[in-house]
Every structure is written in C-alpha cells, then in structure tokens.
Amino acid sequence: DEVETVLPDSEINSDVALVIPHEVETVGDFKPIEHPTEPPDSDHPVTCPAPEPSISN
C-alpha cells in the first residue's frame, strides 16, 4: 500500500513563490465594461453570393 503524505500549509516553503516571475502587469485600475444587451441597428447578416454551378456534372 502506498501512503500519501500531505504537508500542512505551515510547512510549505513560501520562498518558492518569490522566485516565479509574474507575467501579468497591472497598469491603472480595472473598470467594468458595458456590454450591449442588443446588437446595434447596423448589425445585419452578410449576403453571400450564389454558389457556382458544378462543371463536373
């Protein structure tokens, strides 16, 4: 039987977290973005051209 040992939080070395560089830079404040509840009036489906007839028939 294998026994798994779990260390309590107090025994985990906190120096490891200081070595890992943070890639996320925070510049300024975070602000909420207003999302529209409905699309704007200029939002319409695109009109695709008619398919070309097949020549291989």
N, C-alpha and C positions, 0 to 999 in steps of 0.2 A: 504494500500500500504506500502510495506517495502522500507525503504530508506537505501542505502548502502553508508557508509562514507568511503572515501578513503583519507588516510593521505598523505600529501606531503612528499617527501624524507627527508626534513629537520626535520620533526617531528618524524621520526622513530628512536628508541633508538639504537645507534650503539654499546652499551655495550654488547648486546646480542651476537653479532658475536664473541666477545672476549672470551666468556665462552665456546663455542663449540670447542672441540679439533679437530685438523686436523689429519686425519689418513694417509695422503699421505706424505711420506718423500721424499725429493728431495736430492739425493746424486749424486754429479757430474753434468755434463752438459748433456742436451738432444742432441742426434745426430741422423740424419736421417739414416734409414736402407735401404740398396739397396735391392730391390725386383727383382728376376729374371723375365725376360719377357717371357722366355720359360722354361719348365721343363728340368732338366738335362738328359743326354743320358741314365743314369742308371734307369730312371723312366719308368717302364713298368707296365701294368696291371697284377694283380695276377692271377695265374692259379688255378681255383677251381677244386676239384675232381668231378668226375661224380656222379650224385645223385644215392643213393642206390635204388634198386627196392623195390617196396612196397610188403610186405608179406601178407597184409590183403586181396589181390585180390582173 
